[in-house]
Amino acid sequence: MKKRILAYLEKIDQLLKHPPIAVNYEDEVKKHLVQIGFFMHERMVHLIVTVLFAILSVAVALYCVADPGIPMLLLFGALLILLVPYIMHYYLLENGVQKMYEQYDELLRRSEEQKKEEGYRETYPEDDFGNTKTEQ
């Protein structure tokens, strides 16, 4: 999942930095919303798992304080070892989705500009040389 979100973020960053000549921003906005939905779902699942692991870790830590023993300390250590990567992965997903929101805003802005420009071209079509014909 880490490779996928990082690759997708980079792809959209490149699209925004170096847009192809025939890019249709309205289509890109629609595709981007689908990807945001996927990653938001993934983020929610990882939030639930991370919170459950954190609660379980606290419960085991409290048990270790009340009745210390090697098996419970080992369990607590294992939970902490698992909790750290879960937190790091959730951090990546959260920041990735936030970045996707920013990209969405930029794609939407460009889509609206593109619509205005196309509306302008329909009102004032170009001649064979690319010059805009104006109404007289």
C-alpha positions in Angstrom: 0.0 0.0 0.0 2.9 2.3 0.8 4.3 2.0 -2.8 0.9 2.5 -4.3 0.0 5.7 -2.5 3.5 7.2 -3.0 3.5 6.2 -6.7 0.0 7.7 -7.2 0.9 10.9 -5.4 4.0 11.3 -7.6 1.9 10.6 -10.7 -0.5 13.4 -9.9 2.3 15.7 -8.9 3.9 15.1 -12.3 0.6 15.7 -14.1 0.2 19.0 -12.3 3.9 20.1 -13.0 4.0 18.9 -16.6 0.5 18.5 -17.9 0.1 16.8 -21.3 -1.2 19.0 -24.1 -4.6 17.1 -24.3 -5.2 16.6 -20.6 -8.9 16.6 -19.7 -8.9 17.9 -16.1 -12.6 16.9 -15.6 -11.8 13.3 -16.2 -8.7 13.5 -14.0 -10.8 15.0 -11.2 -13.2 12.0 -11.4 -10.4 9.5 -11.4 -8.8 11.3 -8.5 -12.0 11.2 -6.4 -12.1 7.4 -6.9 -8.6 7.0 -5.6 -9.3 9.3 -2.7 -12.2 7.1 -1.8 -10.0 4.0 -1.9 -7.3 5.5 0.3 -9.8 7.0 2.7 -11.3 3.5 3.3 -7.8 2.1 3.8 -7.0 4.9 6.2 -10.2 4.2 8.2 -9.4 0.5 8.5 -5.9 1.2 9.7 -7.2 3.8 12.2 -9.5 1.2 13.7 -6.7 -1.4 13.9 -4.2 1.1 15.3 -6.6 2.2 18.0 -7.5 -1.4 19.0 -3.8 -2.2 19.2 -3.2 0.9 21.3 -6.1 0.0 23.7 -4.8 -3.6 24.0 -1.3 -2.3 24.7 -2.5 0.0 27.4 -4.6 -2.9 28.9 -1.6 -5.2 28.9 0.6 -2.5 30.4 -1.9 -2.0 33.2 -2.0 -5.7 33.8 1.8 -5.8 33.9 1.8 -3.1 36.6 -0.8 -5.0 38.7 0.7 -8.5 38.2 4.2 -8.4 36.6 5.3 -11.5 34.9 7.6 -12.5 32.0 4.9 -13.7 29.6 2.8 -10.5 30.0 5.9 -8.3 29.6 6.8 -10.3 26.4 3.2 -9.8 25.1 3.5 -6.0 25.9 6.8 -5.8 24.1 5.3 -7.6 21.1 2.3 -5.3 21.0 4.6 -2.3 21.1 6.7 -3.7 18.3 3.6 -4.1 16.2 2.1 -0.8 17.3 5.0 1.3 16.0 4.7 0.2 12.3 0.9 0.5 12.5 1.3 4.2 13.6 3.9 4.8 10.9 1.6 3.3 8.2 -1.4 5.3 9.5 0.7 8.4 9.5 1.6 7.8 5.8 -2.1 7.2 4.9 -3.3 10.2 6.7 -0.7 12.6 5.2 -1.2 10.9 1.8 -4.9 11.6 1.8 -4.4 15.1 3.0 -2.0 15.6 0.1 -4.6 14.1 -2.3 -7.1 16.7 -1.1 -4.7 19.5 -2.0 -4.1 17.8 -5.4 -7.9 17.5 -5.9 -8.3 21.2 -5.2 -5.7 22.1 -7.8 -7.2 19.6 -10.4 -10.6 21.1 -9.8 -9.3 24.6 -10.2 -7.7 23.7 -13.5 -10.8 21.8 -14.6 -12.9 25.0 -14.0 -10.4 27.1 -15.9 -10.4 24.6 -18.8 -14.2 24.7 -18.9 -14.1 28.5 -19.0 -11.5 28.4 -21.8 -13.5 25.9 -23.8 -16.6 28.1 -23.4 -14.6 31.1 -24.6 -13.5 29.1 -27.6 -17.0 28.1 -28.4 -18.1 31.8 -28.2 -15.1 33.0 -30.2 -13.8 30.2 -32.4 -10.3 30.2 -33.8 -9.5 30.5 -37.5 -7.2 28.2 -39.4 -4.1 30.1 -38.0 -5.1 29.9 -34.3 -6.3 33.4 -34.2 -9.5 34.0 -32.2 -12.3 35.6 -34.2 -14.0 38.3 -32.2 -17.5 39.5 -32.6 -17.9 42.8 -34.4 
